[in-house]
Amino acid sequence: MNKVIEFYKNLDKKKRVIFWVCVGIIFLTILRVSIWTAKKGKTPTPKAFIKQLKSQNKNEKIYGIYNVGNLKIKEALPELEEIYQKENDEEIKRVCAWSIGQIDFNKLLTYLDSSDKKTKEITFETILKIDKKNIDYLINRFDKEDIETKLRILDYMNSPLYQDKLMKIVENDKEDFSVRKKAVDILKEKAKFEDIETSLWALYYREQNDEMKNYVYQVINEMKKRGKK
């Protein structure tokens, strides 16, 4: 500090003016950078995220959609639903579905009944992405689903835990053949033959659909052979 004072004393009047001008510029620069940094580091408010939902910039819009869901901002739900129903961009729709599920899971479930195929598909995937245990909810509404959705549900029933439910699907003669066949295939791979042999034979003898009857007989023989190895 003493050296600075000594340096200043040795300056003539003109150089002292230049000195203070330089100090002023440095001070203003530091102040400006400090203000900019403070603004940049400022945490956006819920209103700021809601505002971003209307952004024409895709990345900013997705950022807003994600954050209103992550923060569970209920006021954003009506606009989220509007975006979900009208948006064609799949990436935006998927983030939107996730956010709806975070704010009101029951609201997300209602979109399983959507007439729009893509919305229904994304809803299905999001429900399981939130928690794979939600497959039980989807299984409970199995009968009201379309064939494509039923086949997708069966993909998640690939376990001995669903043996009884799979057998009920197989035994339902009003069900589409492709759905029944897939349920039989899962049982063939996952179930113990001794646990389902009686049910399969009973199904074989009463089955009216020849294609299904022959397929069940084929499965019985394959499981028998496998059991003898």
Backbone as CSV, one residue per row, in Angstrom:
resi,resn,N_x,N_y,N_z,CA_x,CA_y,CA_z,C_x,C_y,C_z
1,MET,0.831,-1.206,0.000,0.000,0.000,0.000,0.869,1.262,0.000
2,ASN,1.976,1.266,0.788,2.889,2.406,0.866,3.522,2.708,-0.488
3,LYS,3.813,1.632,-1.232,4.411,1.801,-2.552,3.433,2.486,-3.509
4,VAL,2.152,2.159,-3.365,1.122,2.767,-4.217,1.020,4.263,-3.921
5,ILE,1.039,4.589,-2.604,0.949,5.995,-2.187,2.150,6.784,-2.697
6,GLU,3.310,6.176,-2.566,4.543,6.823,-3.017,4.517,7.051,-4.530
7,PHE,3.998,5.991,-5.264,3.882,6.076,-6.713,2.965,7.229,-7.109
8,TYR,1.839,7.355,-6.378,0.843,8.397,-6.676,1.423,9.804,-6.445
9,LYS,2.202,9.952,-5.346,2.798,11.267,-5.009,3.773,11.742,-6.085
10,ASN,4.424,10.802,-6.744,5.424,11.149,-7.752,4.821,11.493,-9.117
11,LEU,3.478,11.291,-9.225,2.813,11.596,-10.490,2.530,13.090,-10.604
12,ASP,2.624,13.626,-11.836,2.222,15.026,-12.017,0.704,15.083,-12.124
13,LYS,0.156,16.283,-12.262,-1.300,16.480,-12.254,-1.994,15.711,-13.363
14,LYS,-1.423,15.765,-14.546,-2.046,15.096,-15.693,-2.086,13.580,-15.510
15,LYS,-0.977,13.046,-15.019,-0.912,11.587,-14.824,-1.826,11.128,-13.693
16,ARG,-2.025,12.039,-12.691,-2.945,11.691,-11.607,-4.382,11.565,-12.143
17,VAL,-4.739,12.425,-13.082,-6.078,12.354,-13.702,-6.235,11.030,-14.448
18,ILE,-5.191,10.692,-15.221,-5.218,9.416,-15.960,-5.325,8.240,-14.990
19,PHE,-4.606,8.337,-13.883,-4.629,7.278,-12.868,-6.054,7.027,-12.375
20,TRP,-6.752,8.119,-12.015,-8.112,7.974,-11.480,-9.113,7.510,-12.552
21,VAL,-8.885,7.916,-13.783,-9.739,7.422,-14.875,-9.604,5.908,-15.009
22,CYS,-8.372,5.453,-14.951,-8.121,3.997,-15.042,-8.762,3.242,-13.879
23,VAL,-8.620,3.805,-12.670,-9.233,3.188,-11.485,-10.745,3.108,-11.653
24,GLY,-11.323,4.194,-12.191,-12.766,4.218,-12.395,-13.226,3.170,-13.386
25,ILE,-12.479,3.034,-14.494,-12.838,2.027,-15.511,-12.764,0.622,-14.931
26,ILE,-11.683,0.360,-14.191,-11.528,-0.969,-13.566,-12.676,-1.248,-12.601
27,PHE,-13.061,-0.249,-11.816,-14.139,-0.416,-10.841,-15.467,-0.730,-11.532
28,LEU,-15.769,0.038,-12.584,-17.029,-0.158,-13.313,-17.075,-1.530,-13.993
29,THR,-15.910,-1.968,-14.491,-15.835,-3.287,-15.129,-16.121,-4.393,-14.125
30,ILE,-15.505,-4.288,-12.939,-15.723,-5.288,-11.882,-17.188,-5.292,-11.453
31,LEU,-17.774,-4.100,-11.330,-19.167,-3.975,-10.913,-20.095,-4.615,-11.935
32,ARG,-19.829,-4.357,-13.222,-20.668,-4.899,-14.295,-20.606,-6.429,-14.327
33,VAL,-19.387,-6.963,-14.196,-19.214,-8.425,-14.186,-19.929,-9.047,-12.994
34,SER,-19.848,-8.388,-11.845,-20.494,-8.893,-10.629,-22.010,-8.948,-10.802
35,ILE,-22.587,-7.898,-11.390,-24.035,-7.853,-11.613,-24.455,-8.938,-12.597
36,TRP,-23.679,-9.098,-13.696,-23.987,-10.117,-14.705,-23.946,-11.522,-14.116
37,THR,-22.906,-11.762,-13.299,-22.762,-13.071,-12.661,-23.921,-13.354,-11.719
38,ALA,-24.328,-12.331,-10.962,-25.436,-12.489,-10.016,-26.728,-12.826,-10.740
39,LYS,-26.958,-12.147,-11.879,-28.173,-12.412,-12.654,-28.148,-13.803,-13.246
40,LYS,-26.974,-14.193,-13.750,-26.828,-15.511,-14.361,-27.054,-16.622,-13.351
41,GLY,-26.587,-16.422,-12.128,-26.708,-17.450,-11.109,-28.029,-17.429,-10.364
42,LYS,-28.871,-16.483,-10.709,-30.150,-16.360,-10.008,-31.070,-17.529,-10.335
43,THR,-31.664,-18.151,-9.346,-32.559,-19.282,-9.547,-33.891,-18.807,-10.117
44,PRO,-34.315,-19.362,-11.278,-35.595,-18.951,-11.877,-36.767,-19.255,-10.943
45,THR,-37.789,-18.456,-11.016,-38.989,-18.650,-10.197,-39.969,-19.556,-10.925
46,PRO,-40.963,-20.122,-10.205,-41.997,-20.935,-10.868,-42.660,-20.199,-12.029
47,LYS,-42.880,-18.899,-11.876,-43.497,-18.113,-12.951,-42.609,-18.106,-14.194
48,ALA,-41.307,-18.082,-13.968,-40.370,-18.080,-15.099,-40.458,-19.395,-15.869
49,PHE,-40.587,-20.512,-15.137,-40.708,-21.813,-15.784,-42.035,-21.917,-16.541
50,ILE,-43.116,-21.416,-15.940,-44.418,-21.442,-16.599,-44.376,-20.618,-17.886
51,LYS,-43.679,-19.496,-17.828,-43.542,-18.630,-19.006,-42.810,-19.361,-20.127
52,GLN,-41.843,-20.191,-19.749,-41.061,-20.920,-20.749,-41.894,-21.948,-21.507
53,LEU,-43.041,-22.327,-20.977,-43.902,-23.296,-21.656,-44.386,-22.760,-23.006
54,LYS,-44.430,-21.444,-23.125,-44.885,-20.809,-24.366,-43.724,-20.468,-25.307
55,SER,-42.511,-20.788,-24.891,-41.344,-20.431,-25.683,-41.351,-21.104,-27.057
56,GLN,-40.867,-20.378,-28.066,-40.741,-20.930,-29.411,-39.424,-21.697,-29.568
57,ASN,-38.546,-21.534,-28.570,-37.289,-22.258,-28.571,-37.519,-23.639,-27.944
58,LYS,-37.248,-24.684,-28.705,-37.555,-26.049,-28.245,-36.849,-26.405,-26.946
59,ASN,-35.548,-26.118,-26.875,-34.783,-26.473,-25.672,-35.283,-25.729,-24.442
60,GLU,-35.610,-24.463,-24.623,-36.120,-23.662,-23.509,-37.488,-24.162,-23.075
61,LYS,-38.300,-24.548,-24.038,-39.632,-25.070,-23.741,-39.549,-26.387,-22.959
62,ILE,-38.672,-27.267,-23.417,-38.478,-28.548,-22.723,-37.966,-28.310,-21.307
63,TYR,-37.052,-27.356,-21.161,-36.506,-27.013,-19.840,-37.628,-26.552,-18.914
64,GLY,-38.520,-25.722,-19.438,-39.643,-25.236,-18.639,-40.598,-26.355,-18.277
65,ILE,-40.912,-27.217,-19.257,-41.829,-28.345,-19.023,-41.273,-29.273,-17.950
66,TYR,-39.988,-29.576,-18.077,-39.361,-30.469,-17.095,-39.410,-29.879,-15.686
67,ASN,-39.103,-28.617,-15.570,-39.005,-27.997,-14.249,-40.364,-27.792,-13.575
68,VAL,-41.415,-27.513,-14.338,-42.722,-27.382,-13.682,-43.175,-28.736,-13.141
69,GLY,-42.736,-29.804,-13.809,-43.038,-31.142,-13.299,-42.171,-31.510,-12.121
70,ASN,-40.892,-31.207,-12.239,-39.945,-31.523,-11.169,-40.299,-30.790,-9.877
71,LEU,-40.804,-29.555,-10.018,-41.198,-28.755,-8.856,-42.670,-28.939,-8.488
72,LYS,-43.366,-29.767,-9.302,-44.790,-30.054,-9.054,-45.632,-28.768,-8.954
73,ILE,-45.481,-27.926,-9.947,-46.205,-26.658,-9.985,-47.608,-26.895,-10.558
74,LYS,-48.603,-26.983,-9.688,-49.955,-27.341,-10.099,-50.577,-26.336,-11.064
75,GLU,-50.211,-25.054,-10.920,-50.784,-24.017,-11.785,-50.433,-24.264,-13.258
76,ALA,-49.383,-25.032,-13.490,-48.934,-25.277,-14.867,-49.691,-26.424,-15.533
77,LEU,-50.467,-27.189,-14.756,-51.107,-28.397,-15.284,-52.013,-28.148,-16.492
78,PRO,-52.907,-27.147,-16.460,-53.776,-26.927,-17.634,-52.986,-26.681,-18.921
79,GLU,-51.924,-25.891,-18.811,-51.129,-25.601,-20.007,-50.322,-26.827,-20.444
80,LEU,-49.858,-27.606,-19.470,-49.150,-28.841,-19.803,-50.058,-29.777,-20.592
81,GLU,-51.301,-29.892,-20.149,-52.257,-30.763,-20.839,-52.531,-30.277,-22.258
82,GLU,-52.625,-28.987,-22.401,-52.868,-28.433,-23.740,-51.702,-28.759,-24.674
83,ILE,-50.483,-28.615,-24.151,-49.294,-28.933,-24.945,-49.295,-30.420,-25.296
84,TYR,-49.592,-31.256,-24.313,-49.561,-32.706,-24.509,-50.562,-33.140,-25.582
85,GLN,-51.710,-32.517,-25.594,-52.747,-32.895,-26.545,-52.475,-32.381,-27.957
86,LYS,-51.843,-31.212,-28.070,-51.688,-30.577,-29.377,-50.298,-30.707,-29.991
87,GLU,-49.285,-30.950,-29.166,-47.901,-30.989,-29.646,-47.635,-32.237,-30.498
88,ASN,-46.924,-32.057,-31.612,-46.581,-33.181,-32.488,-45.162,-33.687,-32.256
89,ASP,-44.318,-32.845,-31.677,-42.938,-33.231,-31.409,-42.911,-34.278,-30.289
90,GLU,-42.425,-35.485,-30.602,-42.453,-36.584,-29.627,-41.602,-36.307,-28.391
91,GLU,-40.478,-35.659,-28.587,-39.597,-35.365,-27.449,-40.298,-34.453,-26.458
92,ILE,-40.961,-33.436,-26.967,-41.700,-32.519,-26.104,-42.860,-33.245,-25.435
93,LYS,-43.558,-34.093,-26.187,-44.706,-34.833,-25.639,-44.273,-35.758,-24.494
94,ARG,-43.120,-36.400,-24.655,-42.654,-37.332,-23.620,-42.303,-36.598,-22.320
95,VAL,-41.621,-35.474,-22.451,-41.290,-34.688,-21.256,-42.573,-34.166,-20.617
96,CYS,-43.513,-33.783,-21.446,-44.788,-33.250,-20.972,-45.559,-34.324,-20.198
97,ALA,-45.591,-35.539,-20.739,-46.281,-36.650,-20.071,-45.661,-36.915,-18.705
98,TRP,-44.331,-36.888,-18.655,-43.634,-37.121,-17.387,-44.008,-36.047,-16.363
99,SER,-44.037,-34.805,-16.794,-44.348,-33.702,-15.878,-45.801,-33.773,-15.384
100,ILE,-46.708,-34.133,-16.274,-48.107,-34.304,-15.856,-48.188,-35.376,-14.780
101,GLY,-47.449,-36.469,-14.996,-47.440,-37.567,-14.026,-46.863,-37.171,-12.682
102,GLN,-45.893,-36.269,-12.689,-45.295,-35.808,-11.435,-46.255,-34.907,-10.663
103,ILE,-47.024,-34.114,-11.386,-47.948,-33.178,-10.737,-49.238,-33.878,-10.319
104,ASP,-49.791,-34.691,-11.221,-51.059,-35.387,-10.933,-51.062,-36.704,-11.702
105,PHE,-50.646,-37.781,-11.033,-50.519,-39.081,-11.695,-51.856,-39.580,-12.228
106,ASN,-52.920,-39.340,-11.484,-54.239,-39.788,-11.930,-54.664,-39.095,-13.222
107,LYS,-54.221,-37.853,-13.375,-54.519,-37.123,-14.612,-53.810,-37.785,-15.792
108,LEU,-52.563,-38.202,-15.572,-51.826,-38.888,-16.632,-52.525,-40.184,-17.031
109,LEU,-53.056,-40.902,-16.050,-53.732,-42.169,-16.329,-54.914,-42.005,-17.278
110,THR,-55.569,-40.850,-17.241,-56.747,-40.641,-18.095,-56.372,-40.661,-19.574
111,TYR,-55.117,-40.387,-19.875,-54.694,-40.362,-21.280,-54.482,-41.755,-21.865
112,LEU,-54.645,-42.779,-21.036,-54.636,-44.144,-21.561,-55.879,-44.384,-22.425
113,ASP,-56.880,-43.543,-22.244,-58.116,-43.665,-23.025,-58.129,-42.700,-24.214
114,SER,-56.995,-42.087,-24.479,-56.918,-41.133,-25.588,-57.169,-41.830,-26.925
115,SER,-57.864,-41.136,-27.806,-58.121,-41.673,-29.148,-56.903,-41.492,-30.059
116,ASP,-55.960,-40.660,-29.606,-54.736,-40.440,-30.377,-53.737,-41.553,-30.047
117,LYS,-53.346,-42.301,-31.047,-52.487,-43.471,-30.852,-51.149,-43.110,-30.217
118,LYS,-50.517,-42.032,-30.687,-49.202,-41.640,-30.175,-49.289,-41.175,-28.721
119,THR,-50.335,-40.417,-28.400,-50.517,-39.952,-27.018,-50.709,-41.135,-26.084
120,LYS,-51.509,-42.104,-26.503,-51.768,-43.299,-25.697,-50.477,-44.098,-25.490
121,GLU,-49.694,-44.206,-26.565,-48.438,-44.956,-26.501,-47.442,-44.299,-25.548
122,ILE,-47.301,-42.984,-25.647,-46.378,-42.259,-24.780,-46.849,-42.312,-23.331
123,THR,-48.151,-42.227,-23.125,-48.711,-42.324,-21.767,-48.361,-43.670,-21.153
124,PHE,-48.553,-44.735,-21.921,-48.242,-46.095,-21.471,-46.777,-46.198,-21.041
125,GLU,-45.879,-45.720,-21.890,-44.447,-45.799,-21.605,-44.064,-44.956,-20.387
126,THR,-44.690,-43.787,-20.271,-44.353,-42.882,-19.168,-44.801,-43.440,-17.832
127,ILE,-45.969,-44.065,-17.808,-46.495,-44.661,-16.578,-45.502,-45.695,-16.039
128,LEU,-44.936,-46.484,-16.921,-43.975,-47.501,-16.496,-42.602,-46.909,-16.219
129,LYS,-42.287,-45.802,-16.890,-41.017,-45.121,-16.635,-41.014,-44.512,-15.234
130,ILE,-42.152,-44.003,-14.817,-42.274,-43.421,-13.481,-42.081,-44.490,-12.415
131,ASP,-42.678,-45.668,-12.665,-42.524,-46.786,-11.725,-42.982,-48.069,-12.420
132,LYS,-42.074,-49.030,-12.565,-42.407,-50.282,-13.261,-43.521,-51.050,-12.554
133,LYS,-43.721,-50.795,-11.274,-44.790,-51.475,-10.535,-46.177,-51.061,-11.032
134,ASN,-46.227,-49.969,-11.781,-47.510,-49.517,-12.326,-48.064,-50.479,-13.370
135,ILE,-47.270,-51.501,-13.739,-47.763,-52.502,-14.670,-49.006,-53.188,-14.100
136,ASP,-49.096,-53.279,-12.780,-50.262,-53.915,-12.154,-51.539,-53.136,-12.467
137,TYR,-51.428,-51.819,-12.522,-52.593,-50.996,-12.882,-53.008,-51.296,-14.322
138,LEU,-52.028,-51.413,-15.209,-52.309,-51.676,-16.617,-52.903,-53.073,-16.810
139,ILE,-52.427,-54.022,-16.028,-52.962,-55.386,-16.117,-54.427,-55.407,-15.677
140,ASN,-54.752,-54.638,-14.662,-56.126,-54.613,-14.150,-57.124,-54.050,-15.154
141,ARG,-56.644,-53.275,-16.118,-57.536,-52.728,-17.146,-57.286,-53.413,-18.496
142,PHE,-56.689,-54.599,-18.435,-56.303,-55.349,-19.627,-57.470,-55.546,-20.599
143,ASP,-58.616,-55.944,-20.085,-59.757,-56.292,-20.938,-60.277,-55.131,-21.782
144,LYS,-60.086,-53.904,-21.327,-60.620,-52.754,-22.052,-59.642,-52.179,-23.070
145,GLU,-58.433,-52.748,-23.145,-57.420,-52.228,-24.050,-57.563,-52.801,-25.459
146,ASP,-56.956,-52.116,-26.429,-56.931,-52.631,-27.799,-55.860,-53.710,-27.894
147,ILE,-55.859,-54.434,-28.986,-54.954,-55.577,-29.149,-53.484,-55.163,-29.049
148,GLU,-53.136,-54.070,-29.694,-51.749,-53.604,-29.669,-51.274,-53.312,-28.251
149,THR,-52.124,-52.664,-27.467,-51.759,-52.337,-26.077,-51.671,-53.599,-25.235
150,LYS,-52.576,-54.541,-25.469,-52.541,-55.809,-24.729,-51.221,-56.544,-24.976
151,LEU,-50.781,-56.555,-26.207,-49.520,-57.226,-26.536,-48.343,-56.544,-25.842
152,ARG,-48.412,-55.235,-25.734,-47.343,-54.492,-25.053,-47.380,-54.758,-23.548
153,ILE,-48.556,-54.875,-22.982,-48.681,-55.194,-21.557,-48.076,-56.570,-21.287
154,LEU,-48.334,-57.501,-22.196,-47.809,-58.859,-22.029,-46.281,-58.880,-22.021
155,ASP,-45.662,-57.921,-22.708,-44.196,-57.838,-22.686,-43.664,-57.655,-21.269
156,TYR,-44.469,-57.032,-20.426,-44.062,-56.762,-19.041,-44.566,-57.844,-18.074
157,MET,-45.235,-58.844,-18.615,-45.750,-59.936,-17.773,-44.904,-61.190,-17.959
158,ASN,-43.710,-61.011,-18.468,-42.815,-62.116,-18.761,-42.153,-62.649,-17.489
159,SER,-43.010,-63.149,-16.591,-42.531,-63.604,-15.282,-43.505,-64.634,-14.689
160,PRO,-42.970,-65.611,-13.921,-43.841,-66.601,-13.263,-44.829,-65.952,-12.288
161,LEU,-44.539,-64.730,-11.858,-45.402,-64.031,-10.907,-46.805,-63.803,-11.468
162,TYR,-46.902,-63.761,-12.804,-48.187,-63.480,-13.441,-48.832,-64.738,-14.031
163,GLN,-48.413,-65.886,-13.546,-48.886,-67.157,-14.102,-50.410,-67.269,-14.116
164,ASP,-51.051,-66.970,-13.009,-52.512,-67.099,-12.928,-53.216,-66.121,-13.876
165,LYS,-52.716,-64.906,-13.945,-53.332,-63.898,-14.814,-53.124,-64.251,-16.281
166,LEU,-51.968,-64.798,-16.582,-51.693,-65.231,-17.955,-52.622,-66.366,-18.370
167,MET,-52.853,-67.280,-17.450,-53.730,-68.408,-17.750,-55.162,-67.938,-18.008
168,LYS,-55.613,-66.936,-17.271,-56.955,-66.397,-17.488,-57.080,-65.781,-18.878
169,ILE,-56.005,-65.138,-19.320,-55.998,-64.541,-20.662,-56.073,-65.643,-21.717
170,VAL,-55.308,-66.703,-21.511,-55.303,-67.827,-22.443,-56.683,-68.491,-22.502
171,GLU,-57.335,-68.607,-21.367,-58.622,-69.289,-21.290,-59.799,-68.462,-21.813
172,ASN,-59.571,-67.178,-22.027,-60.642,-66.300,-22.513,-60.844,-66.500,-24.020
173,ASP,-61.867,-67.270,-24.404,-62.066,-67.580,-25.824,-62.575,-66.389,-26.636
174,LYS,-62.889,-65.293,-25.964,-63.314,-64.088,-26.679,-62.112,-63.173,-27.014
175,GLU,-60.972,-63.547,-26.477,-59.766,-62.756,-26.709,-59.181,-63.060,-28.092
176,ASP,-58.486,-62.090,-28.665,-57.848,-62.266,-29.965,-56.793,-63.369,-29.892
177,PHE,-56.680,-64.132,-30.973,-55.748,-65.258,-30.996,-54.309,-64.827,-30.722
178,SER,-53.869,-63.712,-31.318,-52.487,-63.262,-31.141,-52.164,-62.972,-29.675
179,VAL,-53.152,-62.458,-28.945,-52.970,-62.153,-27.525,-52.903,-63.449,-26.721
180,ARG,-53.809,-64.372,-26.995,-53.825,-65.663,-26.283,-52.534,-66.433,-26.558
181,LYS,-52.110,-66.419,-27.814,-50.891,-67.140,-28.201,-49.672,-66.590,-27.467
182,LYS,-49.584,-65.274,-27.378,-48.435,-64.677,-26.689,-48.450,-65.039,-25.209
183,ALA,-49.636,-65.081,-24.591,-49.747,-65.463,-23.182,-49.309,-66.923,-22.999
184,VAL,-49.681,-67.778,-23.943,-49.265,-69.185,-23.888,-47.744,-69.293,-24.009
185,ASP,-47.175,-68.510,-24.902,-45.722,-68.537,-25.100,-44.967,-68.152,-23.826
186,ILE,-45.503,-67.173,-23.102,-44.862,-66.751,-21.851,-44.948,-67.878,-20.821
187,LEU,-46.106,-68.494,-20.745,-46.282,-69.612,-19.805,-45.346,-70.765,-20.163
188,LYS,-45.191,-71.015,-21.450,-44.316,-72.098,-21.913,-42.878,-71.879,-21.445
189,GLU,-42.452,-70.616,-21.447,-41.074,-70.309,-21.086,-40.864,-70.099,-19.585
190,LYS,-41.887,-69.613,-18.898,-41.702,-69.191,-17.505,-42.365,-70.100,-16.448
191,ALA,-43.405,-70.790,-16.831,-44.147,-71.595,-15.838,-43.597,-73.021,-15.750
192,LYS,-43.835,-73.655,-14.621,-43.493,-75.071,-14.453,-44.643,-75.896,-15.024
193,PHE,-44.280,-76.895,-15.819,-45.308,-77.692,-16.502,-46.283,-78.334,-15.521
194,GLU,-45.755,-78.818,-14.413,-46.628,-79.475,-13.432,-47.650,-78.513,-12.827
195,ASP,-47.339,-77.235,-12.862,-48.261,-76.240,-12.295,-49.411,-75.894,-13.236
196,ILE,-49.180,-76.059,-14.535,-50.215,-75.641,-15.493,-50.706,-76.770,-16.407
197,GLU,-50.174,-77.967,-16.239,-50.540,-79.085,-17.127,-52.047,-79.337,-17.143
198,THR,-52.642,-79.425,-15.975,-54.078,-79.702,-15.891,-54.892,-78.624,-16.598
199,SER,-54.514,-77.371,-16.377,-55.244,-76.255,-16.993,-55.092,-76.270,-18.516
200,LEU,-53.906,-76.608,-19.000,-53.684,-76.651,-20.441,-54.480,-77.772,-21.105
201,TRP,-54.533,-78.939,-20.455,-55.306,-80.051,-21.014,-56.798,-79.719,-21.006
202,ALA,-57.258,-79.090,-19.935,-58.684,-78.702,-19.846,-59.016,-77.705,-20.965
203,LEU,-58.087,-76.800,-21.200,-58.282,-75.812,-22.268,-58.302,-76.510,-23.630
204,TYR,-57.422,-77.449,-23.825,-57.338,-78.177,-25.090,-58.652,-78.890,-25.415
205,TYR,-59.249,-79.540,-24.437,-60.464,-80.336,-24.679,-61.715,-79.484,-24.912
206,ARG,-61.738,-78.303,-24.348,-62.940,-77.486,-24.533,-62.788,-76.381,-25.588
207,GLU,-61.570,-76.176,-26.079,-61.326,-75.106,-27.031,-62.052,-75.331,-28.360
208,GLN,-62.742,-74.299,-28.841,-63.500,-74.367,-30.085,-62.695,-73.863,-31.291
209,ASN,-61.722,-73.018,-31.021,-60.887,-72.481,-32.098,-59.802,-73.500,-32.432
210,ASP,-59.857,-74.062,-33.650,-58.920,-75.126,-34.031,-57.461,-74.669,-33.992
211,GLU,-57.228,-73.420,-34.397,-55.856,-72.901,-34.397,-55.305,-72.839,-32.984
212,MET,-56.132,-72.380,-32.067,-55.711,-72.297,-30.664,-55.571,-73.685,-30.076
213,LYS,-56.494,-74.567,-30.403,-56.482,-75.933,-29.891,-55.184,-76.645,-30.289
214,ASN,-54.819,-76.523,-31.545,-53.602,-77.167,-32.042,-52.351,-76.554,-31.411
215,TYR,-52.388,-75.252,-31.198,-51.215,-74.604,-30.620,-51.014,-75.018,-29.158
216,VAL,-52.111,-75.106,-28.408,-52.023,-75.527,-27.007,-51.475,-76.961,-26.933
217,TYR,-51.940,-77.821,-27.844,-51.459,-79.209,-27.876,-49.959,-79.244,-28.163
218,GLN,-49.515,-78.394,-29.079,-48.098,-78.297,-29.425,-47.273,-77.850,-28.212
219,VAL,-47.781,-76.884,-27.470,-47.091,-76.380,-26.281,-47.011,-77.452,-25.201
220,ILE,-48.088,-78.192,-25.030,-48.103,-79.274,-24.027,-46.992,-80.282,-24.329
221,ASN,-46.888,-80.674,-25.597,-45.867,-81.641,-25.975,-44.454,-81.092,-25.812
222,GLU,-44.268,-79.819,-26.145,-42.943,-79.205,-26.008,-42.537,-79.122,-24.529
223,MET,-43.480,-78.775,-23.674,-43.167,-78.674,-22.241,-42.923,-80.066,-21.646
224,LYS,-43.604,-81.056,-22.160,-43.387,-82.437,-21.704,-41.963,-82.883,-22.022
225,LYS,-41.569,-82.663,-23.268,-40.238,-83.057,-23.697,-39.146,-82.337,-22.903
226,ARG,-39.396,-81.076,-22.666,-38.430,-80.285,-21.905,-38.305,-80.798,-20.487
227,GLY,-39.412,-81.266,-19.925,-39.414,-81.768,-18.552,-38.694,-83.097,-18.412
228,LYS,-38.607,-83.856,-19.527,-37.962,-85.160,-19.472,-36.446,-85.091,-19.618
229,LYS,-35.947,-83.925,-20.064,-34.510,-83.778,-20.257,-33.760,-83.681,-18.943
